Amino acid sequence: MKSIHIVLASDENYLQHAAVTMTSILVNKTSPNKIVVHFIDGGISSQNLALLEKCVTDYGGEFVPHRVDDGVFDDFYVSGHLSQAAYYRLAISTYLDSTVQKVIYFDTDMIIRHDIGELWETDIHDYYVGAVVDKLIVDKPDLVSHLGIPANEQYFNSGLLLINVSKWKEDQIGEKVINFIHSHEVLPFHDQDALNAVLYGKWLALHPKWNVTTTMFHQYCKFNRKKLLSPEILQAIRDPYIVHFTGPVKPWHFACAIPYTQDYYQYLQLTPWKNYRPTDFSLKSFGKRMEWKFKWAIGRMVVKS
């Protein structure tokens, strides 16, 4: 029986959230394949790494840690809620031996609601990656006009990547992306911009259910959503296989009432961090929380429209 190989990366700041993502993958597994979790460790203590491993092994997975080379990403640009850990995925291929020919990479601000077996079986033999089109960039192409991507090419969100490791290694994609980053001072979406600039025309568009982002939920709550969203995206929002909490507001913040936020706490209860509660309460955060609750209520009122 072949194993499903997945990759996550984190430093101490996102450790709890990595545990939630891993746990949601494992408890929703229905396929017979064993899940091997390759974890790229950005300086996590041995005690916390052991807790993370327990999250995986308790639900039948195999945990394989890989320590990131200190200093490799020290001079890379970071901003807002994005840290150097966001770049660790660029080194994925250096940690995997020749027996691993394909992996699924997950950002650690995701929850997985269905079995990933179907995703794993997607044929990407002729592509470097499979990914979901980024709806934010579709609507605002000027944000990436400086990347040199032809107007007829799509731009993907890099939070979920089905990676053809053999092809990635063969053509040294990680190195090409890093070189692109070094040669461009302004990349608003960091390595995601660089990945798209290097891989345009060479990636497979996946069904949007595999990466339903906060942007999609924003647009779903609008009365003209049938003009804004394709039937595929509408279907994905109504039953997302993966929810991706993009943007600065995350489910571990009090301000967050983005749809499926409660799923985060459902999976959190299955981890050693189950006693966590948000501590960022303020009138401002309360207002943002109520704003999302109202928007989603309106969105659901017209769900069949």
Secondary structure by P-SEA (a helix, b strand, c coil): cbbbbbbbbbcccaaaaaaaaaaaaaaaccccbbbbbbcccccccaaaaaaaaaaaaaabbbbbbbbccccccccccccccccccccccccccccccccccbbbbbccccccccccccccccccccccbbbbccaaaaacccccccccccccbbbbbccccccaaaaaaaaaaaaaaaaaaaaccccccaaaaaaaaacccccccccccccccaaaaaaaacccccccccaaaaaaaacccbbbbccccccccccccccaaaaaaaaaaaccccccccccccaaaaaaaaaaaaaaaaaaaaccc
